[in-house]
Amino acid sequence: MPIRDTALLQLAQKRRLYYKICRNCGARNPPTAVKCRKCHSYNLRWKRRELKR
């Protein structure tokens, strides 16, 4: 069922697409994270939000 309300759609996209991923263990971290919650590494990257071709 698609979301028709634009405010709810933006909230859902922000929740699903804006987080950081640890390059060592692959754990999902909050966008404000400086180090990984699981392995305590500082090697974080943003989740990719574009399609790879």
C-alpha positions as CSV (number, residue, x, y, z in Angstrom):
1,M,0.0,0.0,0.0
2,P,1.7,3.2,-1.1
3,I,1.9,6.2,1.2
4,R,0.0,9.2,-0.3
5,D,0.6,11.8,2.4
6,T,3.8,13.7,1.5
7,A,4.8,14.4,5.1
8,L,4.6,10.7,6.0
9,L,6.5,9.8,2.8
10,Q,9.3,12.2,3.7
11,L,9.5,10.8,7.2
12,A,9.6,7.2,5.9
13,Q,12.3,8.0,3.4
14,K,14.4,9.7,6.0
15,R,14.1,6.8,8.4
16,R,14.9,4.1,5.7
17,L,17.6,5.9,3.7
18,Y,19.6,8.2,6.1
19,Y,21.8,6.1,8.3
20,K,25.5,5.1,8.5
21,I,26.9,1.7,7.8
22,C,30.1,0.3,9.4
23,R,32.7,-0.7,6.8
24,N,34.1,-3.4,9.2
25,C,31.1,-5.3,10.5
26,G,28.2,-3.9,8.4
27,A,26.1,-2.7,11.3
28,R,23.5,0.0,10.9
29,N,24.2,3.1,12.9
30,P,22.3,6.4,13.5
31,P,23.1,9.4,11.3
32,T,24.8,11.2,14.2
33,A,27.2,8.3,14.9
34,V,30.9,8.9,15.0
35,K,31.9,5.3,15.7
36,C,30.2,1.9,15.3
37,R,27.8,0.8,18.1
38,K,28.8,-2.8,17.5
39,C,32.6,-3.0,16.9
40,H,33.5,0.6,18.0
41,S,35.3,1.3,14.7
42,Y,35.5,4.8,13.3
43,N,35.3,3.5,9.7
44,L,31.7,4.6,8.8
45,R,30.0,5.5,5.6
46,W,26.6,6.8,4.6
47,K,24.1,4.4,3.1
48,R,24.0,4.7,-0.7
49,R,20.8,6.4,-1.8
50,E,21.3,6.1,-5.6
51,L,20.9,3.1,-7.9
52,K,24.1,1.5,-9.0
53,R,24.4,0.9,-12.7
